[in-house]
Amino acid sequence: MLDDIKRYIEHSIDVKRAILNNDRLLMKIYQASQMVISSLRRRGKILIVGNGGSAADAMHMATEFCAKFYRPRKPLPAIALCADSCTISAIANDFNFEYIFSRQVEALGNEQDLLIAISTSGNSKNIINAIDTAKQKRMQVIFITSEMLGTGYLQKVDIPICVPSNDVPLIQEAHEMIEHIICLEVEKEYK
């Protein structure tokens, strides 16, 4: 009975250990935090997108920036574009679901802003469209995804962070850890 539970925990630890032992990936996580800080210093805001569990991550991350992570400090401008059901349903109804984020990036984003796209597979058309729109607006883009995504699209973003796994729940766990590390590094810069 406990074997399945232990096996799951071991697999989760294995994915996190693979990240821990990958200096190149750790540097990308650090660089992502510095890119967030740079955007905030330019008076930019952080736009975050994701579907399903990644939408929950996007809202969680935006909350960490706007409220606090570990300690009270000034609020940081971050918006989870998946949180407004009225806007999402209107865009999906009037245009198509694949534009629910790109229309918002087009409306709200500017050159000082940063887009954080979160996707376990990296193949969601609405995420890809948001990235394309952000790049058209000359925004920087951090893509938190996994090795499930081929390398071709990763060339379009400024910082790709690919979790070394193809197990969706374990990728999601690792994404939350990476998002927390970025929040931790950003919070160090603000009192």
C-alpha positions in Angstrom: 0.0 0.0 0.0 2.7 2.5 0.9 4.9 1.4 -2.0 3.0 3.5 -4.6 3.2 6.5 -2.3 6.9 6.1 -1.7 7.5 5.5 -5.5 5.7 8.8 -6.3 7.7 10.8 -3.8 10.9 9.2 -5.1 10.1 10.2 -8.6 9.3 13.7 -7.5 12.6 13.9 -5.7 14.4 12.6 -8.8 13.0 15.4 -11.0 14.0 18.0 -8.5 17.4 16.4 -8.1 17.8 16.5 -11.9 17.1 20.3 -11.7 19.5 20.7 -8.7 22.3 19.0 -10.6 21.8 21.0 -13.8 23.9 24.2 -13.5 22.7 25.5 -16.8 19.1 25.1 -15.9 19.7 26.7 -12.4 21.4 29.7 -14.2 18.3 30.1 -16.4 16.1 30.2 -13.3 18.4 32.9 -11.8 18.4 34.8 -15.1 14.6 34.7 -15.2 14.5 36.3 -11.7 16.9 39.0 -12.9 14.7 39.6 -16.0 11.7 40.1 -13.7 13.6 42.5 -11.6 14.8 44.4 -14.7 11.3 44.7 -16.0 10.0 46.0 -12.6 12.8 48.6 -12.5 11.7 49.8 -15.9 8.2 50.3 -14.3 6.9 47.3 -16.3 4.4 44.8 -15.1 4.5 41.0 -15.2 1.8 39.3 -17.3 1.5 35.6 -16.5 -0.4 33.0 -18.6 -1.3 29.3 -18.2 -4.0 26.7 -18.7 -5.5 24.3 -16.1 -2.9 23.6 -13.4 -0.6 26.1 -15.0 -3.4 28.7 -14.7 -3.5 28.0 -11.0 0.3 28.5 -11.0 -0.1 31.8 -12.9 -2.6 33.1 -10.3 -0.4 31.9 -7.5 2.7 33.6 -8.9 0.9 36.8 -9.5 -0.4 36.7 -5.9 3.1 36.2 -4.6 4.3 39.3 -6.5 1.3 41.5 -5.5 1.0 40.4 -1.9 4.2 38.9 -0.5 6.3 35.8 -0.7 8.1 35.6 2.6 8.0 39.1 4.0 6.0 42.2 3.7 7.3 44.6 1.0 5.9 46.9 -1.6 3.5 45.3 -3.9 4.8 44.4 -7.4 2.6 44.7 -10.5 1.7 41.3 -11.8 -1.4 40.0 -13.5 -2.5 36.4 -14.2 -4.3 36.8 -17.5 -6.2 33.5 -16.9 -8.0 35.0 -13.8 -10.7 37.1 -15.6 -13.4 34.7 -16.6 -15.5 37.5 -18.3 -12.6 38.5 -20.6 -11.6 34.9 -21.3 -15.2 33.9 -22.2 -15.8 36.9 -24.3 -12.6 36.5 -26.3 -13.3 32.7 -26.7 -16.9 33.4 -27.8 -16.2 36.3 -30.1 -12.9 35.1 -31.6 -11.6 31.7 -30.6 -10.1 30.1 -27.4 -6.6 30.2 -29.0 -6.7 34.0 -28.6 -7.7 34.3 -24.9 -4.3 35.4 -23.8 -2.9 37.1 -27.0 -5.7 39.6 -27.1 -5.0 40.5 -23.5 -1.3 40.8 -24.1 -2.1 43.0 -27.1 -4.4 45.2 -24.9 -2.3 45.4 -21.7 1.3 44.7 -22.6 4.0 47.2 -23.5 7.8 47.1 -24.2 8.7 47.4 -20.5 6.5 44.5 -19.5 7.4 40.8 -19.2 5.4 37.8 -20.1 5.8 34.6 -18.1 4.2 31.7 -20.0 3.6 28.4 -18.1 2.8 25.2 -20.0 3.7 21.6 -19.1 3.6 20.5 -22.8 4.5 23.9 -24.3 2.1 23.1 -27.2 -1.1 25.0 -26.2 -2.0 27.3 -29.1 -3.3 30.1 -26.8 0.1 30.1 -25.0 2.1 30.1 -28.3 -0.1 33.0 -29.5 0.5 35.0 -26.3 4.3 34.5 -26.7 4.1 35.6 -30.4 2.1 38.7 -29.5 4.4 39.6 -26.6 7.4 39.3 -29.0 5.6 41.5 -31.6 5.2 44.1 -28.8 9.0 43.8 -28.0 8.3 42.3 -24.6 10.7 39.8 -23.0 9.3 36.3 -22.5 10.1 33.6 -19.9 8.7 30.2 -20.9 8.4 27.7 -18.0 7.8 24.4 -19.7 9.2 20.9 -20.0 11.4 18.7 -22.2 8.1 17.5 -23.7 8.3 20.5 -26.0 10.7 20.3 -29.0 13.5 22.8 -29.2 12.2 24.7 -32.2 9.8 27.0 -30.4 12.2 27.7 -27.5 14.3 29.9 -29.9 11.5 32.5 -29.9 11.6 33.2 -26.1 14.3 35.0 -24.1 14.6 32.4 -21.3 13.2 28.9 -21.7 13.1 26.9 -18.5 12.5 23.2 -19.4 11.8 20.8 -16.5 13.6 17.5 -17.3 10.6 15.2 -17.2 7.7 14.1 -19.3 5.5 13.2 -16.3 2.8 16.0 -16.2 2.1 16.0 -12.4 5.8 16.0 -11.6 6.4 18.8 -14.1 3.7 20.8 -12.4 5.4 20.3 -9.0 8.7 21.4 -10.4 7.1 24.4 -12.0 5.8 25.6 -8.7 9.2 25.2 -7.1 10.8 27.2 -9.9 8.2 29.9 -9.7 8.8 30.1 -5.9 12.5 30.4 -6.5 11.9 33.3 -8.9 9.6 35.0 -6.4 12.3 34.5 -3.7 15.0 36.0 -5.8 12.8 39.0 -6.8 11.7 39.6 -3.2 15.3 40.0 -2.1 15.5 43.2 -4.2 12.5 44.9 -2.5 12.2 46.0 1.1 
